[in-house]
Amino acid sequence: MLTKEHAIADYSRGQVFPDRLGRKNHAHYPAYAEQMLDVYRRGIGKSRRELHRAVRLVFEKEPDCPARRIDAFCKLLDDVSVYDRDRGKKAAALRRQVFRLAAPSHPLVQKVDRLFDHSEADVKADIARQLNMTWQEIDDRLFADVFDYHRLKEFSGYARPGELLSRYNVAQVQAALYRAVDMTVWAKADFKTIMRYAKLARLLHTIKRDRFGGYQVRFDGPVSLLRHTRRYGVSLARFLPALIACRDWRMHARIAVGRKKWQVSLNLTSRDGLKSHFPALDEFDSGLEQAFAEKWGEEKRNGWSLVREGEMLHRGQKVFFPDFLLRHEDGRSVHFEIVGFWTPEY
C-alpha cells in the first residue's frame, strides 16, 4: 500500500475523490507503465535511488503527472521488489575501515598538483588492495544500510502494464481510507468473502438485513464503541481489495480531514471499474458441495431453486454461512449445510 505522503485526492461538496487514472484522460499511461516496468526489470544490482531517478525520467516530458504520483508508482514497484539489505551492520564496519585508511591522505584531489599530492583514484586503489576487494565491490557495500542505496535483488513485477495502473487506482482509494472513521457496505452477494476478510482485518461489524434481499454491514473497531477514532483506517484500507473482488456491493465511508476533523464521504460501488489484485476465491469449499450443486442444476425442482451461500446467519460478532439456500417460489426458504465430517464443535 501507499503511505499518506503519496495520497492525492480532490474534495468537493462533502466528498473525497481519490486520484484515478482513466482510459479517456490517461490513455497514454500504459506506455509509461511499460517503461517503468522495464526500468526495474533491467535494474537488478542498481540502487533504489537510481531506479527512482530513472522512473522520474520516464515522466520528464509529461505535464500531467505530479511528483507525488511518480513517487506512488515507485512505491508500488518497490512493494513487488526484493532489495539487498545490510545484515550484521557490515556496511558501518566497512565505512570505518575505509575512512580510517583514507584519513592520512586527506585531502584527496582529482589531479595531483604542488599543494595536494594525494589523488582520489590512487588512494581508492590502495584501499581496495589492502581490503582485498575491488573498489566497485567496496562502493556497492559502503552504504548498503542506507534506504536509498539498497540494491535491487529480485523484481517479480506485474504481468501487464495495466496491472500497475489498476493497483495505483486502488492504492489511492486505500490511502484516502487511512483517515476513515467507519465504513458501511451494502452487499447482495459474496457475503462469506466479505466477512472473512473483514475478520482478517480485525474489524468489528454490525449486520442488518435490508428489504432488497441483501445486507447492510457497518465496519469499525473496538475503540469505536467508546469514542470516534481514526485508528482503524489502515485496517479498512487493507480490507478494500477484498471488497473490490466481490460482486454487487456499494460502500460508504466517513473520512475525517483537517485538524478539526471535518467529515467527508467516500462512496464506491462494484460498478466503478476498480480491479482488485486479490485472486478469485473458489465457488465451492469442497468437491461434495460442487457435486451436489451440479446434480441439482440450474432449473427449479418442484418449485425450489438452489442458491449458493444465499444468506448469512448472524448474532453479535458471530456469523455463519450455510452452504446453500433452498428458496421456494411461494416465499419459503430453507438453509442447507453439508457436513462432510461431524465433530461435537461443528
Secondary structure, 3 states (H helix, E strand, C coil): CCCHHHCCEEEECCEEEECCCCCCCCCCHHHHHHHHHHHHHCCCCCEHHHHHHHHHHHCCCCCCCCHHHHHHHHHHHHHCEEEECCCCCHHHHHHHHHHHHHHHHCCCECCCCCCCCCEHHHHHHHHHHHHCCCHHHHHHHHCCCCHHHCEEEEECCCCCHHHHHHHHHHHHHHHHHCCEEEEEEEECCCHHHHHHHHHHCCCEEEEEECCCCCEEEEEECHHHHCCCCCCCHHHHHHHHHHHHCCCCEEEEEEEEECCCCEEEEEEEECCCCCCCCCCCCCCCCCHHHHHHHHHHCCCCECCEEEEECCCCEEECCEEECCCEEEEECCCCEEEECCCCCCCCCC
